[in-house]
Amino acid sequence: MHHLALALWLLLTTGCESTEEPPPCTSRPAFRLQISAEKGDRLPKDLKVTIHYGGNGEETFELSSPSPSPQVLFCALSSEETMLSCELWTDGAANLKITGTGLKPYDKRLAATTDACGITTTLLEVKLSSQSTSAGDFL
C-alpha cells in the first residue's frame, strides 16, 4: 500500500503544470547594430545611418550632427571613434542604409523576429568595406 501511495503522489506532483507566473514582458529594440570599419579605422565624420520602417517611416543618424531627439534610431560612438552602436526601435522590419566618405555603401533589409512577448532583439555586426580608389573606378 505504501508503494501505491508513493506512485500516486509522484504521478500527481510531476504531472501538474507549474502555477508560477511567467516573467513580465518588457519592451525591446528590434535590432542592435555594431558598425565599424573593416580594418578597425576611425569611422568617417560624414557617416550616415538611415532606416526606413513601418511603410513610410524614415530616420537618419548623422555622425557629424546627431539628432537631439531621435524617434527610433539611437546611436552612440565609441571613445576611439571606431565603432558606432545603435538600437533600432522599429517594431518590425526595416531597410538599413549606411554611407560615408571612403566606404562602400551598405544597404540591407532587416527582418524582425518575435516570441510570445513580441519583438525580439536581433544583433547585427556591420563591417564597412573601404571603397576602392583605383583608376578604373573613375572611367
Buried (B, 14 or more C-beta within 10 A) or exposed (E): EEEEEEEEEEEEEEEEEEEEEEEEEEEBBBBBBBBBBEEEBBBBEEBBBBBBBEEEBBBEBBBEEEEEEBEBBBBEBEEEBBBBBBBBBBBBBBBBBBBBEBBBEBEEEBEBEEEEEEBEEBEBEBEBEEEEEEEEEEE
